[in-house]
Amino acid sequence: MKRIEFHYTPKHASWLNMVEIEIGVMNRQCLDRRIATWDDLRLSLTAWETARNSENARIKWMFDVDNARLKLNRAYKLLNSQN
């Protein structure tokens, strides 16, 4: 019997950003065409995953905490004034 299990995952988590980036890369590099069968889809995704892993693909964050504080200064001030 298959069951669905739900887990709470915060929307603001940095891992979620990494997942969204990786899904975008996968869409552009692998799923940008019509794939006729489930077997073809599995083969394409497996080949893409193997290539991606062998090249040690990384996500380079361009927006660190200090940059976020500078850019979102008003929001931080508002949040800090409410505490």
mmCIF file of the N, C-alpha and C atoms, coordinates in Angstrom:
data_MODEL
# 
_entry.id   MODEL 
# 
loop_
_atom_site.group_PDB 
_atom_site.id 
_atom_site.type_symbol 
_atom_site.label_atom_id 
_atom_site.label_alt_id 
_atom_site.label_comp_id 
_atom_site.label_asym_id 
_atom_site.label_entity_id 
_atom_site.label_seq_id 
_atom_site.pdbx_PDB_ins_code 
_atom_site.Cartn_x 
_atom_site.Cartn_y 
_atom_site.Cartn_z 
_atom_site.occupancy 
_atom_site.B_iso_or_equiv 
_atom_site.pdbx_formal_charge 
_atom_site.auth_seq_id 
_atom_site.auth_comp_id 
_atom_site.auth_asym_id 
_atom_site.auth_atom_id 
_atom_site.pdbx_PDB_model_num 
ATOM 1   N N  . MET A 1 1  ? 0.843  -1.185 0.000   1.00 0.00 ? 1  MET A N  1 
ATOM 2   C CA . MET A 1 1  ? 0.000  0.000  0.000   1.00 0.00 ? 1  MET A CA 1 
ATOM 3   C C  . MET A 1 1  ? 0.888  1.249  0.000   1.00 0.00 ? 1  MET A C  1 
ATOM 4   N N  . LYS A 1 2  ? 0.634  2.159  -0.927  1.00 0.00 ? 2  LYS A N  1 
ATOM 5   C CA . LYS A 1 2  ? 1.390  3.409  -0.994  1.00 0.00 ? 2  LYS A CA 1 
ATOM 6   C C  . LYS A 1 2  ? 0.648  4.476  -0.199  1.00 0.00 ? 2  LYS A C  1 
ATOM 7   N N  . ARG A 1 3  ? 1.411  5.244  0.553   1.00 0.00 ? 3  ARG A N  1 
ATOM 8   C CA . ARG A 1 3  ? 0.822  6.309  1.338   1.00 0.00 ? 3  ARG A CA 1 
ATOM 9   C C  . ARG A 1 3  ? 1.547  7.610  1.051   1.00 0.00 ? 3  ARG A C  1 
ATOM 10  N N  . ILE A 1 4  ? 0.818  8.685  1.178   1.00 0.00 ? 4  ILE A N  1 
ATOM 11  C CA . ILE A 1 4  ? 1.412  10.010 1.047   1.00 0.00 ? 4  ILE A CA 1 
ATOM 12  C C  . ILE A 1 4  ? 1.711  10.508 2.450   1.00 0.00 ? 4  ILE A C  1 
ATOM 13  N N  . GLU A 1 5  ? 2.909  11.017 2.645   1.00 0.00 ? 5  GLU A N  1 
ATOM 14  C CA . GLU A 1 5  ? 3.286  11.576 3.935   1.00 0.00 ? 5  GLU A CA 1 
ATOM 15  C C  . GLU A 1 5  ? 3.682  13.030 3.725   1.00 0.00 ? 5  GLU A C  1 
ATOM 16  N N  . PHE A 1 6  ? 3.054  13.922 4.436   1.00 0.00 ? 6  PHE A N  1 
ATOM 17  C CA . PHE A 1 6  ? 3.317  15.350 4.309   1.00 0.00 ? 6  PHE A CA 1 
ATOM 18  C C  . PHE A 1 6  ? 4.311  15.791 5.372   1.00 0.00 ? 6  PHE A C  1 
ATOM 19  N N  . HIS A 1 7  ? 5.245  16.665 4.973   1.00 0.00 ? 7  HIS A N  1 
ATOM 20  C CA . HIS A 1 7  ? 6.223  17.227 5.896   1.00 0.00 ? 7  HIS A CA 1 
ATOM 21  C C  . HIS A 1 7  ? 6.180  18.735 5.762   1.00 0.00 ? 7  HIS A C  1 
ATOM 22  N N  . TYR A 1 8  ? 6.196  19.420 6.879   1.00 0.00 ? 8  TYR A N  1 
ATOM 23  C CA . TYR A 1 8  ? 6.255  20.881 6.855   1.00 0.00 ? 8  TYR A CA 1 
ATOM 24  C C  . TYR A 1 8  ? 7.627  21.310 6.364   1.00 0.00 ? 8  TYR A C  1 
ATOM 25  N N  . THR A 1 9  ? 7.643  22.161 5.367   1.00 0.00 ? 9  THR A N  1 
ATOM 26  C CA . THR A 1 9  ? 8.906  22.713 4.884   1.00 0.00 ? 9  THR A CA 1 
ATOM 27  C C  . THR A 1 9  ? 8.744  24.226 4.764   1.00 0.00 ? 9  THR A C  1 
ATOM 28  N N  . PRO A 1 10 ? 9.555  24.985 5.459   1.00 0.00 ? 10 PRO A N  1 
ATOM 29  C CA . PRO A 1 10 ? 9.420  26.444 5.397   1.00 0.00 ? 10 PRO A CA 1 
ATOM 30  C C  . PRO A 1 10 ? 9.724  26.966 3.998   1.00 0.00 ? 10 PRO A C  1 
ATOM 31  N N  . LYS A 1 11 ? 8.941  27.935 3.553   1.00 0.00 ? 11 LYS A N  1 
ATOM 32  C CA . LYS A 1 11 ? 9.118  28.481 2.210   1.00 0.00 ? 11 LYS A CA 1 
ATOM 33  C C  . LYS A 1 11 ? 10.366 29.342 2.095   1.00 0.00 ? 11 LYS A C  1 
ATOM 34  N N  . HIS A 1 12 ? 10.890 29.818 3.199   1.00 0.00 ? 12 HIS A N  1 
ATOM 35  C CA . HIS A 1 12 ? 12.039 30.715 3.160   1.00 0.00 ? 12 HIS A CA 1 
ATOM 36  C C  . HIS A 1 12 ? 13.376 29.998 3.260   1.00 0.00 ? 12 HIS A C  1 
ATOM 37  N N  . ALA A 1 13 ? 13.367 28.693 3.251   1.00 0.00 ? 13 ALA A N  1 
ATOM 38  C CA . ALA A 1 13 ? 14.606 27.939 3.450   1.00 0.00 ? 13 ALA A CA 1 
ATOM 39  C C  . ALA A 1 13 ? 15.528 28.061 2.239   1.00 0.00 ? 13 ALA A C  1 
ATOM 40  N N  . SER A 1 14 ? 16.818 28.172 2.508   1.00 0.00 ? 14 SER A N  1 
ATOM 41  C CA . SER A 1 14 ? 17.773 28.318 1.413   1.00 0.00 ? 14 SER A CA 1 
ATOM 42  C C  . SER A 1 14 ? 17.838 27.052 0.561   1.00 0.00 ? 14 SER A C  1 
ATOM 43  N N  . TRP A 1 15 ? 17.584 25.882 1.145   1.00 0.00 ? 15 TRP A N  1 
ATOM 44  C CA . TRP A 1 15 ? 17.615 24.653 0.357   1.00 0.00 ? 15 TRP A CA 1 
ATOM 45  C C  . TRP A 1 15 ? 16.531 24.675 -0.707  1.00 0.00 ? 15 TRP A C  1 
ATOM 46  N N  . LEU A 1 16 ? 15.404 25.335 -0.406  1.00 0.00 ? 16 LEU A N  1 
ATOM 47  C CA . LEU A 1 16 ? 14.326 25.420 -1.385  1.00 0.00 ? 16 LEU A CA 1 
ATOM 48  C C  . LEU A 1 16 ? 14.761 26.250 -2.580  1.00 0.00 ? 16 LEU A C  1 
ATOM 49  N N  . ASN A 1 17 ? 15.515 27.309 -2.328  1.00 0.00 ? 17 ASN A N  1 
ATOM 50  C CA . ASN A 1 17 ? 16.050 28.113 -3.428  1.00 0.00 ? 17 ASN A CA 1 
ATOM 51  C C  . ASN A 1 17 ? 16.970 27.276 -4.307  1.00 0.00 ? 17 ASN A C  1 
ATOM 52  N N  . MET A 1 18 ? 17.793 26.445 -3.685  1.00 0.00 ? 18 MET A N  1 
ATOM 53  C CA . MET A 1 18 ? 18.705 25.595 -4.456  1.00 0.00 ? 18 MET A CA 1 
ATOM 54  C C  . MET A 1 18 ? 17.923 24.591 -5.299  1.00 0.00 ? 18 MET A C  1 
ATOM 55  N N  . VAL A 1 19 ? 16.858 24.048 -4.741  1.00 0.00 ? 19 VAL A N  1 
ATOM 56  C CA . VAL A 1 19 ? 16.029 23.098 -5.488  1.00 0.00 ? 19 VAL A CA 1 
ATOM 57  C C  . VAL A 1 19 ? 15.389 23.792 -6.686  1.00 0.00 ? 19 VAL A C  1 
ATOM 58  N N  . GLU A 1 20 ? 14.866 24.994 -6.468  1.00 0.00 ? 20 GLU A N  1 
ATOM 59  C CA . GLU A 1 20 ? 14.244 25.733 -7.571  1.00 0.00 ? 20 GLU A CA 1 
ATOM 60  C C  . GLU A 1 20 ? 15.248 26.050 -8.668  1.00 0.00 ? 20 GLU A C  1 
ATOM 61  N N  . ILE A 1 21 ? 16.459 26.412 -8.288  1.00 0.00 ? 21 ILE A N  1 
ATOM 62  C CA . ILE A 1 21 ? 17.511 26.687 -9.279  1.00 0.00 ? 21 ILE A CA 1 
ATOM 63  C C  . ILE A 1 21 ? 17.823 25.425 -10.079 1.00 0.00 ? 21 ILE A C  1 
ATOM 64  N N  . GLU A 1 22 ? 17.977 24.311 -9.380  1.00 0.00 ? 22 GLU A N  1 
ATOM 65  C CA . GLU A 1 22 ? 18.328 23.051 -10.049 1.00 0.00 ? 22 GLU A CA 1 
ATOM 66  C C  . GLU A 1 22 ? 17.202 22.585 -10.971 1.00 0.00 ? 22 GLU A C  1 
ATOM 67  N N  . ILE A 1 23 ? 15.962 22.755 -10.553 1.00 0.00 ? 23 ILE A N  1 
ATOM 68  C CA . ILE A 1 23 ? 14.825 22.397 -11.419 1.00 0.00 ? 23 ILE A CA 1 
ATOM 69  C C  . ILE A 1 23 ? 14.821 23.274 -12.667 1.00 0.00 ? 23 ILE A C  1 
ATOM 70  N N  . GLY A 1 24 ? 15.144 24.546 -12.519 1.00 0.00 ? 24 GLY A N  1 
ATOM 71  C CA . GLY A 1 24 ? 15.234 25.436 -13.678 1.00 0.00 ? 24 GLY A CA 1 
ATOM 72  C C  . GLY A 1 24 ? 16.307 24.996 -14.652 1.00 0.00 ? 24 GLY A C  1 
ATOM 73  N N  . VAL A 1 25 ? 17.469 24.602 -14.120 1.00 0.00 ? 25 VAL A N  1 
ATOM 74  C CA . VAL A 1 25 ? 18.560 24.097 -14.973 1.00 0.00 ? 25 VAL A CA 1 
ATOM 75  C C  . VAL A 1 25 ? 18.106 22.832 -15.690 1.00 0.00 ? 25 VAL A C  1 
ATOM 76  N N  . MET A 1 26 ? 17.463 21.930 -14.953 1.00 0.00 ? 26 MET A N  1 
ATOM 77  C CA . MET A 1 26 ? 16.980 20.676 -15.549 1.00 0.00 ? 26 MET A CA 1 
ATOM 78  C C  . MET A 1 26 ? 15.973 20.967 -16.669 1.00 0.00 ? 26 MET A C  1 
ATOM 79  N N  . ASN A 1 27 ? 15.073 21.913 -16.436 1.00 0.00 ? 27 ASN A N  1 
ATOM 80  C CA . ASN A 1 27 ? 14.085 22.256 -17.466 1.00 0.00 ? 27 ASN A CA 1 
ATOM 81  C C  . ASN A 1 27 ? 14.755 22.782 -18.735 1.00 0.00 ? 27 ASN A C  1 
ATOM 82  N N  . ARG A 1 28 ? 15.759 23.645 -18.561 1.00 0.00 ? 28 ARG A N  1 
ATOM 83  C CA . ARG A 1 28 ? 16.437 24.226 -19.730 1.00 0.00 ? 28 ARG A CA 1 
ATOM 84  C C  . ARG A 1 28 ? 17.314 23.210 -20.454 1.00 0.00 ? 28 ARG A C  1 
ATOM 85  N N  . GLN A 1 29 ? 17.989 22.358 -19.700 1.00 0.00 ? 29 GLN A N  1 
ATOM 86  C CA . GLN A 1 29 ? 18.965 21.461 -20.311 1.00 0.00 ? 29 GLN A CA 1 
ATOM 87  C C  . GLN A 1 29 ? 18.390 20.111 -20.733 1.00 0.00 ? 29 GLN A C  1 
ATOM 88  N N  . CYS A 1 30 ? 17.305 19.697 -20.118 1.00 0.00 ? 30 CYS A N  1 
ATOM 89  C CA . CYS A 1 30 ? 16.838 18.324 -20.348 1.00 0.00 ? 30 CYS A CA 1 
ATOM 90  C C  . CYS A 1 30 ? 15.387 18.251 -20.816 1.00 0.00 ? 30 CYS A C  1 
ATOM 91  N N  . LEU A 1 31 ? 14.551 19.110 -20.286 1.00 0.00 ? 31 LEU A N  1 
ATOM 92  C CA . LEU A 1 31 ? 13.110 18.986 -20.547 1.00 0.00 ? 31 LEU A CA 1 
ATOM 93  C C  . LEU A 1 31 ? 12.582 20.069 -21.481 1.00 0.00 ? 31 LEU A C  1 
ATOM 94  N N  . ASP A 1 32 ? 13.450 20.611 -22.318 1.00 0.00 ? 32 ASP A N  1 
ATOM 95  C CA . ASP A 1 32 ? 13.070 21.708 -23.203 1.00 0.00 ? 32 ASP A CA 1 
ATOM 96  C C  . ASP A 1 32 ? 12.510 21.223 -24.545 1.00 0.00 ? 32 ASP A C  1 
ATOM 97  N N  . ARG A 1 33 ? 12.084 19.971 -24.581 1.00 0.00 ? 33 ARG A N  1 
ATOM 98  C CA . ARG A 1 33 ? 11.548 19.391 -25.814 1.00 0.00 ? 33 ARG A CA 1 
ATOM 99  C C  . ARG A 1 33 ? 10.461 18.393 -25.456 1.00 0.00 ? 33 ARG A C  1 
ATOM 100 N N  . ARG A 1 34 ? 9.746  17.950 -26.467 1.00 0.00 ? 34 ARG A N  1 
ATOM 101 C CA . ARG A 1 34 ? 8.720  16.934 -26.240 1.00 0.00 ? 34 ARG A CA 1 
ATOM 102 C C  . ARG A 1 34 ? 9.395  15.575 -26.073 1.00 0.00 ? 34 ARG A C  1 
ATOM 103 N N  . ILE A 1 35 ? 9.021  14.859 -25.031 1.00 0.00 ? 35 ILE A N  1 
ATOM 104 C CA . ILE A 1 35 ? 9.563  13.526 -24.776 1.00 0.00 ? 35 ILE A CA 1 
ATOM 105 C C  . ILE A 1 35 ? 8.394  12.556 -24.894 1.00 0.00 ? 35 ILE A C  1 
ATOM 106 N N  . ALA A 1 36 ? 8.501  11.636 -25.825 1.00 0.00 ? 36 ALA A N  1 
ATOM 107 C CA . ALA A 1 36 ? 7.351  10.830 -26.244 1.00 0.00 ? 36 ALA A CA 1 
ATOM 108 C C  . ALA A 1 36 ? 6.896  9.790  -25.226 1.00 0.00 ? 36 ALA A C  1 
ATOM 109 N N  . THR A 1 37 ? 7.827  9.168  -24.535 1.00 0.00 ? 37 THR A N  1 
ATOM 110 C CA . THR A 1 37 ? 7.437  8.057  -23.656 1.00 0.00 ? 37 THR A CA 1 
ATOM 111 C C  . THR A 1 37 ? 8.054  8.222  -22.273 1.00 0.00 ? 37 THR A C  1 
ATOM 112 N N  . TRP A 1 38 ? 7.487  7.499  -21.294 1.00 0.00 ? 38 TRP A N  1 
ATOM 113 C CA . TRP A 1 38 ? 8.031  7.512  -19.939 1.00 0.00 ? 38 TRP A CA 1 
ATOM 114 C C  . TRP A 1 38 ? 9.443  6.953  -19.926 1.00 0.00 ? 38 TRP A C  1 
ATOM 115 N N  . ASP A 1 39 ? 9.692  5.934  -20.736 1.00 0.00 ? 39 ASP A N  1 
ATOM 116 C CA . ASP A 1 39 ? 11.042 5.364  -20.792 1.00 0.00 ? 39 ASP A CA 1 
ATOM 117 C C  . ASP A 1 39 ? 12.051 6.379  -21.322 1.00 0.00 ? 39 ASP A C  1 
ATOM 118 N N  . ASP A 1 40 ? 11.663 7.124  -22.360 1.00 0.00 ? 40 ASP A N  1 
ATOM 119 C CA . ASP A 1 40 ? 12.540 8.173  -22.891 1.00 0.00 ? 40 ASP A CA 1 
ATOM 120 C C  . ASP A 1 40 ? 12.795 9.248  -21.838 1.00 0.00 ? 40 ASP A C  1 
ATOM 121 N N  . LEU A 1 41 ? 11.756 9.594  -21.080 1.00 0.00 ? 41 LEU A N  1 
ATOM 122 C CA . LEU A 1 41 ? 11.902 10.585 -20.016 1.00 0.00 ? 41 LEU A CA 1 
ATOM 123 C C  . LEU A 1 41 ? 12.889 10.092 -18.958 1.00 0.00 ? 41 LEU A C  1 
ATOM 124 N N  . ARG A 1 42 ? 12.731 8.855  -18.531 1.00 0.00 ? 42 ARG A N  1 
ATOM 125 C CA . ARG A 1 42 ? 13.642 8.287  -17.530 1.00 0.00 ? 42 ARG A CA 1 
ATOM 126 C C  . ARG A 1 42 ? 15.085 8.271  -18.043 1.00 0.00 ? 42 ARG A C  1 
ATOM 127 N N  . LEU A 1 43 ? 15.272 7.859  -19.281 1.00 0.00 ? 43 LEU A N  1 
ATOM 128 C CA . LEU A 1 43 ? 16.617 7.830  -19.863 1.00 0.00 ? 43 LEU A CA 1 
ATOM 129 C C  . LEU A 1 43 ? 17.228 9.230  -19.941 1.00 0.00 ? 43 LEU A C  1 
ATOM 130 N N  . SER A 1 44 ? 16.436 10.186 -20.384 1.00 0.00 ? 44 SER A N  1 
ATOM 131 C CA . SER A 1 44 ? 16.925 11.567 -20.502 1.00 0.00 ? 44 SER A CA 1 
ATOM 132 C C  . SER A 1 44 ? 17.295 12.137 -19.145 1.00 0.00 ? 44 SER A C  1 
ATOM 133 N N  . LEU A 1 45 ? 16.434 11.922 -18.154 1.00 0.00 ? 45 LEU A N  1 
ATOM 134 C CA . LEU A 1 45 ? 16.712 12.444 -16.815 1.00 0.00 ? 45 LEU A CA 1 
ATOM 135 C C  . LEU A 1 45 ? 17.914 11.756 -16.181 1.00 0.00 ? 45 LEU A C  1 
ATOM 136 N N  . THR A 1 46 ? 18.039 10.464 -16.385 1.00 0.00 ? 46 THR A N  1 
ATOM 137 C CA . THR A 1 46 ? 19.193 9.738  -15.844 1.00 0.00 ? 46 THR A CA 1 
ATOM 138 C C  . THR A 1 46 ? 20.487 10.226 -16.485 1.00 0.00 ? 46 THR A C  1 
ATOM 139 N N  . ALA A 1 47 ? 20.482 10.411 -17.791 1.00 0.00 ? 47 ALA A N  1 
ATOM 140 C CA . ALA A 1 47 ? 21.675 10.902 -18.490 1.00 0.00 ? 47 ALA A CA 1 
ATOM 141 C C  . ALA A 1 47 ? 22.020 12.317 -18.031 1.00 0.00 ? 47 ALA A C  1 
ATOM 142 N N  . TRP A 1 48 ? 21.010 13.164 -17.890 1.00 0.00 ? 48 TRP A N  1 
ATOM 143 C CA . TRP A 1 48 ? 21.240 14.537 -17.429 1.00 0.00 ? 48 TRP A CA 1 
ATOM 144 C C  . TRP A 1 48 ? 21.812 14.532 -16.012 1.00 0.00 ? 48 TRP A C  1 
ATOM 145 N N  . GLU A 1 49 ? 21.218 13.730 -15.133 1.00 0.00 ? 49 GLU A N  1 
ATOM 146 C CA . GLU A 1 49 ? 21.672 13.653 -13.739 1.00 0.00 ? 49 GLU A CA 1 
ATOM 147 C C  . GLU A 1 49 ? 23.116 13.160 -13.659 1.00 0.00 ? 49 GLU A C  1 
ATOM 148 N N  . THR A 1 50 ? 23.444 12.141 -14.436 1.00 0.00 ? 50 THR A N  1 
ATOM 149 C CA . THR A 1 50 ? 24.803 11.597 -14.452 1.00 0.00 ? 50 THR A CA 1 
ATOM 150 C C  . THR A 1 50 ? 25.802 12.659 -14.912 1.00 0.00 ? 50 THR A C  1 
ATOM 151 N N  . ALA A 1 51 ? 25.459 13.362 -15.982 1.00 0.00 ? 51 ALA A N  1 
ATOM 152 C CA . ALA A 1 51 ? 26.347 14.416 -16.498 1.00 0.00 ? 51 ALA A CA 1 
ATOM 153 C C  . ALA A 1 51 ? 26.486 15.551 -15.482 1.00 0.00 ? 51 ALA A C  1 
ATOM 154 N N  . ARG A 1 52 ? 25.391 15.951 -14.883 1.00 0.00 ? 52 ARG A N  1 
ATOM 155 C CA . ARG A 1 52 ? 25.398 17.047 -13.897 1.00 0.00 ? 52 ARG A CA 1 
ATOM 156 C C  . ARG A 1 52 ? 26.262 16.679 -12.689 1.00 0.00 ? 52 ARG A C  1 
ATOM 157 N N  . ASN A 1 53 ? 26.125 15.450 -12.226 1.00 0.00 ? 53 ASN A N  1 
ATOM 158 C CA . ASN A 1 53 ? 26.920 15.008 -11.085 1.00 0.00 ? 53 ASN A CA 1 
ATOM 159 C C  . ASN A 1 53 ? 28.397 14.858 -11.436 1.00 0.00 ? 53 ASN A C  1 
ATOM 160 N N  . SER A 1 54 ? 28.691 14.365 -12.642 1.00 0.00 ? 54 SER A N  1 
ATOM 161 C CA . SER A 1 54 ? 30.095 14.160 -13.019 1.00 0.00 ? 54 SER A CA 1 
ATOM 162 C C  . SER A 1 54 ? 30.836 15.479 -13.208 1.00 0.00 ? 54 SER A C  1 
ATOM 163 N N  . GLU A 1 55 ? 30.118 16.541 -13.553 1.00 0.00 ? 55 GLU A N  1 
ATOM 164 C CA . GLU A 1 55 ? 30.775 17.850 -13.688 1.00 0.00 ? 55 GLU A CA 1 
ATOM 165 C C  . GLU A 1 55 ? 30.821 18.604 -12.363 1.00 0.00 ? 55 GLU A C  1 
ATOM 166 N N  . ASN A 1 56 ? 30.341 17.960 -11.284 1.00 0.00 ? 56 ASN A N  1 
ATOM 167 C CA . ASN A 1 56 ? 30.334 18.581 -9.950  1.00 0.00 ? 56 ASN A CA 1 
ATOM 168 C C  . ASN A 1 56 ? 29.681 19.954 -9.965  1.00 0.00 ? 56 ASN A C  1 
ATOM 169 N N  . ALA A 1 57 ? 28.526 20.032 -10.580 1.00 0.00 ? 57 ALA A N  1 
ATOM 170 C CA . ALA A 1 57 ? 27.802 21.295 -10.702 1.00 0.00 ? 57 ALA A CA 1 
ATOM 171 C C  . ALA A 1 57 ? 27.536 21.881 -9.321  1.00 0.00 ? 57 ALA A C  1 
ATOM 172 N N  . ARG A 1 58 ? 27.709 23.174 -9.194  1.00 0.00 ? 58 ARG A N  1 
ATOM 173 C CA . ARG A 1 58 ? 27.507 23.884 -7.934  1.00 0.00 ? 58 ARG A CA 1 
ATOM 174 C C  . ARG A 1 58 ? 26.629 25.113 -8.166  1.00 0.00 ? 58 ARG A C  1 
ATOM 175 N N  . ILE A 1 59 ? 26.000 25.545 -7.112  1.00 0.00 ? 59 ILE A N  1 
ATOM 176 C CA . ILE A 1 59 ? 25.238 26.794 -7.146  1.00 0.00 ? 59 ILE A CA 1 
ATOM 177 C C  . ILE A 1 59 ? 26.069 27.844 -6.433  1.00 0.00 ? 59 ILE A C  1 
ATOM 178 N N  . LYS A 1 60 ? 26.351 28.940 -7.105  1.00 0.00 ? 60 LYS A N  1 
ATOM 179 C CA . LYS A 1 60 ? 27.140 30.010 -6.501  1.00 0.00 ? 60 LYS A CA 1 
ATOM 180 C C  . LYS A 1 60 ? 26.188 31.110 -6.050  1.00 0.00 ? 60 LYS A C  1 
ATOM 181 N N  . TRP A 1 61 ? 26.066 31.254 -4.746  1.00 0.00 ? 61 TRP A N  1 
ATOM 182 C CA . TRP A 1 61 ? 25.195 32.296 -4.196  1.00 0.00 ? 61 TRP A CA 1 
ATOM 183 C C  . TRP A 1 61 ? 25.816 33.656 -4.419  1.00 0.00 ? 61 TRP A C  1 
ATOM 184 N N  . MET A 1 62 ? 25.034 34.577 -4.943  1.00 0.00 ? 62 MET A N  1 
ATOM 185 C CA . MET A 1 62 ? 25.499 35.935 -5.195  1.00 0.00 ? 62 MET A CA 1 
ATOM 186 C C  . MET A 1 62 ? 24.929 36.915 -4.174  1.00 0.00 ? 62 MET A C  1 
ATOM 187 N N  . PHE A 1 63 ? 24.068 36.435 -3.302  1.00 0.00 ? 63 PHE A N  1 
ATOM 188 C CA . PHE A 1 63 ? 23.335 37.306 -2.401  1.00 0.00 ? 63 PHE A CA 1 
ATOM 189 C C  . PHE A 1 63 ? 23.534 36.776 -0.988  1.00 0.00 ? 63 PHE A C  1 
ATOM 190 N N  . ASP A 1 64 ? 24.493 37.360 -0.269  1.00 0.00 ? 64 ASP A N  1 
ATOM 191 C CA . ASP A 1 64 ? 24.772 36.872 1.081   1.00 0.00 ? 64 ASP A CA 1 
ATOM 192 C C  . ASP A 1 64 ? 23.987 37.673 2.122   1.00 0.00 ? 64 ASP A C  1 
ATOM 193 N N  . VAL A 1 65 ? 24.183 37.356 3.360   1.00 0.00 ? 65 VAL A N  1 
ATOM 194 C CA . VAL A 1 65 ? 23.424 37.983 4.438   1.00 0.00 ? 65 VAL A CA 1 
ATOM 195 C C  . VAL A 1 65 ? 23.663 39.489 4.474   1.00 0.00 ? 65 VAL A C  1 
ATOM 196 N N  . ASP A 1 66 ? 24.913 39.910 4.323   1.00 0.00 ? 66 ASP A N  1 
ATOM 197 C CA . ASP A 1 66 ? 25.210 41.345 4.361   1.00 0.00 ? 66 ASP A CA 1 
ATOM 198 C C  . ASP A 1 66 ? 24.517 42.091 3.222   1.00 0.00 ? 66 ASP A C  1 
ATOM 199 N N  . ASN A 1 67 ? 24.548 41.522 2.014   1.00 0.00 ? 67 ASN A N  1 
ATOM 200 C CA . ASN A 1 67 ? 23.849 42.138 0.886   1.00 0.00 ? 67 ASN A CA 1 
ATOM 201 C C  . ASN A 1 67 ? 22.349 42.184 1.130   1.00 0.00 ? 67 ASN A C  1 
ATOM 202 N N  . ALA A 1 68 ? 21.816 41.134 1.713   1.00 0.00 ? 68 ALA A N  1 
ATOM 203 C CA . ALA A 1 68 ? 20.381 41.104 2.005   1.00 0.00 ? 68 ALA A CA 1 
ATOM 204 C C  . ALA A 1 68 ? 20.016 42.205 2.986   1.00 0.00 ? 68 ALA A C  1 
ATOM 205 N N  . ARG A 1 69 ? 20.838 42.383 4.014   1.00 0.00 ? 69 ARG A N  1 
ATOM 206 C CA . ARG A 1 69 ? 20.551 43.432 5.003   1.00 0.00 ? 69 ARG A CA 1 
ATOM 207 C C  . ARG A 1 69 ? 20.596 44.816 4.380   1.00 0.00 ? 69 ARG A C  1 
ATOM 208 N N  . LEU A 1 70 ? 21.569 45.037 3.482   1.00 0.00 ? 70 LEU A N  1 
ATOM 209 C CA . LEU A 1 70 ? 21.633 46.332 2.799   1.00 0.00 ? 70 LEU A CA 1 
ATOM 210 C C  . LEU A 1 70 ? 20.402 46.551 1.927   1.00 0.00 ? 70 LEU A C  1 
ATOM 211 N N  . LYS A 1 71 ? 20.062 45.555 1.152   1.00 0.00 ? 71 LYS A N  1 
ATOM 212 C CA . LYS A 1 71 ? 18.959 45.696 0.210   1.00 0.00 ? 71 LYS A CA 1 
ATOM 213 C C  . LYS A 1 71 ? 17.599 45.753 0.913   1.00 0.00 ? 71 LYS A C  1 
ATOM 214 N N  . LEU A 1 72 ? 17.476 44.999 1.986   1.00 0.00 ? 72 LEU A N  1 
ATOM 215 C CA . LEU A 1 72 ? 16.190 44.901 2.676   1.00 0.00 ? 72 LEU A CA 1 
ATOM 216 C C  . LEU A 1 72 ? 16.187 45.677 3.988   1.00 0.00 ? 72 LEU A C  1 
ATOM 217 N N  . ASN A 1 73 ? 16.952 46.723 4.056   1.00 0.00 ? 73 ASN A N  1 
ATOM 218 C CA . ASN A 1 73 ? 17.122 47.498 5.275   1.00 0.00 ? 73 ASN A CA 1 
ATOM 219 C C  . ASN A 1 73 ? 15.778 47.961 5.849   1.00 0.00 ? 73 ASN A C  1 
ATOM 220 N N  . ARG A 1 74 ? 14.902 48.467 5.000   1.00 0.00 ? 74 ARG A N  1 
ATOM 221 C CA . ARG A 1 74 ? 13.590 48.937 5.486   1.00 0.00 ? 74 ARG A CA 1 
ATOM 222 C C  . ARG A 1 74 ? 12.813 47.816 6.153   1.00 0.00 ? 74 ARG A C  1 
ATOM 223 N N  . ALA A 1 75 ? 12.815 46.631 5.536   1.00 0.00 ? 75 ALA A N  1 
ATOM 224 C CA . ALA A 1 75 ? 12.077 45.501 6.100   1.00 0.00 ? 75 ALA A CA 1 
ATOM 225 C C  . ALA A 1 75 ? 12.678 45.083 7.438   1.00 0.00 ? 75 ALA A C  1 
ATOM 226 N N  . TYR A 1 76 ? 14.010 45.067 7.523   1.00 0.00 ? 76 TYR A N  1 
ATOM 227 C CA . TYR A 1 76 ? 14.654 44.711 8.787   1.00 0.00 ? 76 TYR A CA 1 
ATOM 228 C C  . TYR A 1 76 ? 14.318 45.727 9.871   1.00 0.00 ? 76 TYR A C  1 
ATOM 229 N N  . LYS A 1 77 ? 14.337 47.030 9.513   1.00 0.00 ? 77 LYS A N  1 
ATOM 230 C CA . LYS A 1 77 ? 13.983 48.057 10.500  1.00 0.00 ? 77 LYS A CA 1 
ATOM 231 C C  . LYS A 1 77 ? 12.562 47.871 11.002  1.00 0.00 ? 77 LYS A C  1 
ATOM 232 N N  . LEU A 1 78 ? 11.662 47.583 10.078  1.00 0.00 ? 78 LEU A N  1 
ATOM 233 C CA . LEU A 1 78 ? 10.259 47.369 10.458  1.00 0.00 ? 78 LEU A CA 1 
ATOM 234 C C  . LEU A 1 78 ? 10.120 46.163 11.366  1.00 0.00 ? 78 LEU A C  1 
ATOM 235 N N  . LEU A 1 79 ? 10.789 45.063 11.023  1.00 0.00 ? 79 LEU A N  1 
ATOM 236 C CA . LEU A 1 79 ? 10.723 43.861 11.855  1.00 0.00 ? 79 LEU A CA 1 
ATOM 237 C C  . LEU A 1 79 ? 11.333 44.094 13.238  1.00 0.00 ? 79 LEU A C  1 
ATOM 238 N N  . ASN A 1 80 ? 12.466 44.775 13.276  1.00 0.00 ? 80 ASN A N  1 
ATOM 239 C CA . ASN A 1 80 ? 13.135 45.033 14.554  1.00 0.00 ? 80 ASN A CA 1 
ATOM 240 C C  . ASN A 1 80 ? 12.342 45.983 15.433  1.00 0.00 ? 80 ASN A C  1 
ATOM 241 N N  . SER A 1 81 ? 11.620 46.920 14.828  1.00 0.00 ? 81 SER A N  1 
ATOM 242 C CA . SER A 1 81 ? 10.835 47.866 15.631  1.00 0.00 ? 81 SER A CA 1 
ATOM 243 C C  . SER A 1 81 ? 9.602  47.205 16.230  1.00 0.00 ? 81 SER A C  1 
ATOM 244 N N  . GLN A 1 82 ? 9.164  46.099 15.670  1.00 0.00 ? 82 GLN A N  1 
ATOM 245 C CA . GLN A 1 82 ? 7.993  45.402 16.190  1.00 0.00 ? 82 GLN A CA 1 
ATOM 246 C C  . GLN A 1 82 ? 8.338  44.493 17.352  1.00 0.00 ? 82 GLN A C  1 
ATOM 247 N N  . ASN A 1 83 ? 9.596  44.176 17.519  1.00 0.00 ? 83 ASN A N  1 
ATOM 248 C CA . ASN A 1 83 ? 10.007 43.261 18.625  1.00 0.00 ? 83 ASN A CA 1 
ATOM 249 C C  . ASN A 1 83 ? 10.204 43.987 19.915  1.00 0.00 ? 83 ASN A C  1 
# 
